[in-house]
Amino acid sequence: MKSFNVEGLEIGKDKFTFIGGTCLAESNDICCETAETIKEICKDLGFNYIYKSSFDKAGRSSVKTARGESIQNSLDILRNIKKKYEVPVTTDIHLPEHAEMIADFVGLIQIPAFLSRQTDLLEAAAKTGRPVNVKKGQFMAPADAWNVIEKLEAFDAAGIMITERGISFGYNKLIVDMPGLEIMRKFGHPVCFDSTHSAQLPGLHGPYTGGAKETIPALARAAMAVGVDAMFMEVHPNPEKALSDGTTQWPLHKLRDLLEQVAAIRETTLKFQKELLPL
């Protein structure tokens, strides 16, 4: 398994990484509260921690849904999080020109699922010299993630990670192919599981995405039992008042309990992975 470095943190191999924060960088106070709490939890559990928020929600379901106050204000919030809490920051890009816009302070560049096949976007991200985390498209089979990896390898990406976030199953429904996580890990690069977006019910409420928040713990535990290198969660102090993805952002005050479960399952999973012979 290849690993890569994000500002001193090794991603992959024996170290587990948690990526989390509010869906949208909607305010400095909310983002700071979230980052501070998650950093403390990850420190206690021995996890790497990378903060995540979007500076622009260009992939929203409707023109009526929030994209954020302004790109510059959101970028300033992310810079402040990095400096104040001394944690790496990741965010997603939607246009090739966004890559250079964030390269000076972001430790890991994220490619949105809907754009996971966009060659120009992948190339722009790789050329920054930052590692790249690609959300696997909801339309993409696990085996097809290899094509994305091959592109990034051709562009000499500093590091590559694939994130599973659910697969479309008819209308307004996502499912998670758990054996697919193992298929993608065989490609030799770290694999991340997005337990909050995987609980979405796309388009369920017309212009707004719905979600089955109650399924998030089960999804997180199951993915950890299969074996992943990282976990992504959108977390918010008050999801009901969040400007985006309120139906699937996990409540901040419930995060420690869930991550303690994840940590316990990881210990067991690592034990079995070492004891079992390959088929």
VOROLO-220544 format. One line per 8 residues: their letters; for each residue y, z, x of C-alpha. Coordinates in nm, 2 decimals. Example, Ala and Ser with C-alpha at 12.3 -4.5 7.8 and 13.67 -1.06 7.14 Angstrom:
// residues 2
as) -0.45,0.78,1.23; -0.11,0.71,1.37;
***
This chain:
// residues 279
mksfnveg) 0.00,0.00,0.00; 0.34,-0.10,0.14; 0.62,0.14,0.12; 1.00,0.10,0.16; 1.29,0.32,0.24; 1.58,0.41,0.01; 1.84,0.61,0.20; 1.58,0.82,0.38;
leigkdkf) 1.34,0.85,0.09; 1.00,0.68,0.13; 0.90,0.50,-0.18; 0.52,0.46,-0.21; 0.23,0.60,-0.02; 0.19,0.98,-0.08; 0.54,1.06,-0.21; 0.62,1.04,-0.58;
tfiggtcl) 0.96,0.92,-0.69; 1.14,1.00,-1.01; 1.42,0.76,-1.12; 1.63,0.89,-1.41; 1.97,0.93,-1.56; 2.16,0.83,-1.87; 2.11,0.48,-2.01; 2.48,0.39,-1.97;
aesndicc) 2.73,0.55,-1.74; 2.92,0.66,-2.05; 3.12,0.95,-1.90; 3.16,1.12,-1.56; 3.09,1.47,-1.72; 2.77,1.36,-1.89; 2.64,1.17,-1.59; 2.72,1.46,-1.35;
etaetike) 2.54,1.71,-1.58; 2.23,1.49,-1.60; 2.22,1.42,-1.22; 2.27,1.78,-1.12; 1.99,1.90,-1.35; 1.74,1.63,-1.26; 1.80,1.68,-0.89; 1.72,2.05,-0.92;
ickdlgfn) 1.40,1.98,-1.11; 1.28,1.72,-0.87; 1.36,1.95,-0.57; 1.14,2.22,-0.73; 0.86,1.98,-0.79; 0.88,1.80,-0.45; 0.97,1.46,-0.60; 1.20,1.20,-0.45;
yiykssfd) 1.50,1.15,-0.69; 1.71,0.84,-0.75; 1.98,0.85,-1.01; 2.01,0.56,-1.26; 2.27,0.45,-1.51; 2.38,0.11,-1.61; 2.74,0.00,-1.54; 2.73,-0.28,-1.80;
kagrssvk) 2.48,-0.32,-2.09; 2.49,-0.69,-2.11; 2.15,-0.71,-2.27; 2.23,-0.52,-2.59; 2.07,-0.63,-2.92; 2.41,-0.69,-3.09; 2.77,-0.76,-3.02; 2.84,-0.44,-3.21;
targesiq) 2.65,-0.21,-2.97; 2.82,-0.04,-2.67; 2.84,-0.20,-2.33; 3.05,0.07,-2.16; 3.43,0.13,-2.12; 3.47,-0.10,-1.82; 3.27,-0.21,-1.53; 3.51,-0.06,-1.27;
nsldilrn) 3.51,0.28,-1.45; 3.13,0.28,-1.46; 3.10,0.19,-1.10; 3.33,0.47,-1.00; 3.11,0.71,-1.19; 2.80,0.59,-1.00; 2.99,0.62,-0.67; 3.09,0.98,-0.76;
ikkkyevp) 2.73,1.07,-0.84; 2.61,0.95,-0.51; 2.88,1.13,-0.31; 2.88,1.46,-0.51; 2.51,1.51,-0.54; 2.40,1.33,-0.23; 2.13,1.13,-0.41; 2.06,0.76,-0.39;
vttdihlp) 2.18,0.56,-0.69; 2.02,0.26,-0.87; 2.16,0.03,-1.14; 2.08,-0.30,-1.29; 2.25,-0.64,-1.24; 2.28,-0.93,-1.48; 2.45,-1.19,-1.28; 2.40,-1.30,-0.91;
ehaemiad) 2.76,-1.20,-0.83; 2.69,-0.84,-0.94; 2.46,-0.79,-0.64; 2.74,-0.79,-0.38; 2.96,-0.59,-0.62; 2.72,-0.29,-0.59; 2.56,-0.34,-0.25; 2.79,-0.11,-0.07;
fvgliqip) 2.68,0.21,-0.24; 2.35,0.14,-0.44; 2.03,0.22,-0.26; 1.80,0.03,-0.50; 1.88,-0.28,-0.71; 1.72,-0.31,-1.05; 1.65,-0.63,-1.23; 1.63,-0.61,-1.61;
aflsrqtd) 1.30,-0.71,-1.78; 1.45,-1.00,-1.97; 1.58,-1.14,-1.64; 1.27,-1.08,-1.43; 1.20,-1.45,-1.38; 1.55,-1.55,-1.29; 1.52,-1.68,-0.94; 1.89,-1.68,-0.85;
lleaaakt) 1.92,-1.32,-0.96; 1.62,-1.21,-0.75; 1.75,-1.40,-0.45; 2.10,-1.25,-0.48; 1.95,-0.90,-0.50; 1.72,-0.96,-0.20; 2.00,-1.10,0.02; 2.20,-0.77,-0.01;
grpvnvkk) 1.94,-0.61,0.22; 1.87,-0.35,-0.05; 1.52,-0.29,-0.19; 1.46,-0.44,-0.54; 1.30,-0.29,-0.84; 1.20,-0.54,-1.11; 1.13,-0.44,-1.46; 0.84,-0.66,-1.57;
gqfmapad) 0.93,-0.87,-1.87; 0.80,-0.77,-2.21; 0.65,-1.13,-2.22; 0.47,-1.11,-1.89; 0.11,-1.03,-1.82; 0.04,-0.78,-1.54; -0.12,-1.05,-1.32; 0.19,-1.27,-1.36;
awnviekl) 0.40,-1.00,-1.18; 0.26,-1.15,-0.86; 0.49,-1.45,-0.91; 0.80,-1.22,-0.90; 0.67,-1.05,-0.59; 0.61,-1.38,-0.42; 0.97,-1.49,-0.49; 1.11,-1.16,-0.35;
eafdaagi) 0.88,-1.19,-0.04; 1.01,-1.54,0.02; 1.37,-1.41,0.00; 1.28,-1.13,0.26; 1.35,-0.84,0.02; 1.38,-0.51,0.21; 1.14,-0.35,-0.04; 0.97,-0.45,-0.37;
mitergis) 0.87,-0.24,-0.67; 0.75,-0.35,-1.01; 0.82,-0.14,-1.32; 0.61,-0.15,-1.63; 0.81,-0.11,-1.95; 0.58,-0.22,-2.23; 0.45,-0.56,-2.36; 0.56,-0.72,-2.69;
fgynkliv) 0.29,-0.68,-2.95; 0.40,-0.88,-3.25; 0.74,-0.80,-3.41; 0.93,-0.47,-3.33; 0.64,-0.33,-3.13; 0.56,-0.26,-2.77; 0.23,-0.14,-2.62; 0.14,-0.04,-2.27;
dmpgleim) -0.16,-0.20,-2.09; -0.26,0.10,-1.87; -0.52,-0.09,-1.67; -0.24,-0.34,-1.60; -0.08,-0.07,-1.38; -0.39,-0.09,-1.15; -0.38,-0.47,-1.15; -0.02,-0.46,-1.03;
rkfghpvc) -0.09,-0.19,-0.77; -0.35,-0.42,-0.61; -0.06,-0.65,-0.51; 0.02,-0.40,-0.24; 0.37,-0.29,-0.35; 0.47,0.03,-0.53; 0.45,0.04,-0.91; 0.68,0.24,-1.14;
fdsthsaq) 0.62,0.33,-1.50; 0.92,0.34,-1.74; 0.81,0.59,-2.01; 1.12,0.57,-2.22; 1.17,0.20,-2.27; 0.80,0.17,-2.33; 0.85,0.38,-2.64; 1.11,0.13,-2.79;
lpglhgpy) 1.07,-0.05,-3.12; 1.29,-0.35,-3.05; 1.50,-0.48,-3.33; 1.36,-0.23,-3.58; 1.70,-0.14,-3.72; 1.85,-0.49,-3.71; 2.13,-0.48,-3.45; 1.99,-0.16,-3.30;
tggaketi) 1.67,-0.09,-3.12; 1.45,0.18,-3.26; 1.21,0.40,-3.08; 0.91,0.64,-3.11; 1.05,0.92,-2.89; 0.75,1.14,-2.97; 0.52,0.91,-2.78; 0.70,0.94,-2.45;
palaraam) 0.51,1.25,-2.32; 0.17,1.09,-2.39; 0.28,0.76,-2.22; 0.41,0.95,-1.92; 0.09,1.16,-1.88; -0.14,0.86,-1.93; 0.04,0.65,-1.67; 0.02,0.94,-1.42;
avgvdamf) -0.35,0.97,-1.49; -0.40,0.60,-1.41; -0.18,0.64,-1.09; 0.17,0.51,-1.03; 0.41,0.56,-0.74; 0.72,0.63,-0.94; 0.84,0.71,-1.29; 1.15,0.59,-1.47;
mevhpnpe) 1.31,0.78,-1.76; 1.64,0.76,-1.93; 1.76,1.11,-1.99; 2.06,1.24,-2.18; 2.20,1.59,-2.27; 2.24,1.49,-2.63; 2.04,1.17,-2.71; 2.16,1.17,-3.07;
kalsdgtt) 2.51,1.11,-2.96; 2.43,0.87,-2.67; 2.62,0.54,-2.68; 2.30,0.34,-2.62; 1.92,0.39,-2.65; 1.96,0.72,-2.83; 1.62,0.68,-3.00; 1.43,0.67,-2.66;
qwplhklr) 1.64,0.88,-2.42; 1.46,1.20,-2.34; 1.65,1.52,-2.40; 1.77,1.68,-2.07; 1.67,2.03,-2.17; 1.31,1.92,-2.22; 1.27,1.73,-1.90; 1.14,2.01,-1.68;
dlleqvaa) 0.84,2.08,-1.90; 0.75,1.72,-1.91; 0.78,1.66,-1.54; 0.58,1.98,-1.47; 0.30,1.82,-1.68; 0.34,1.50,-1.48; 0.32,1.68,-1.15; 0.00,1.86,-1.25;
irettlkf) -0.17,1.54,-1.36; -0.06,1.37,-1.04; -0.24,1.64,-0.83; -0.56,1.58,-1.01; -0.53,1.20,-1.00; -0.47,1.20,-0.62; -0.79,1.41,-0.58; -1.00,1.17,-0.78;
qkellpl) -0.85,0.86,-0.61; -0.96,1.00,-0.27; -1.31,1.10,-0.39; -1.40,0.79,-0.59; -1.54,0.48,-0.41; -1.39,0.14,-0.50; -1.59,-0.07,-0.73;
***
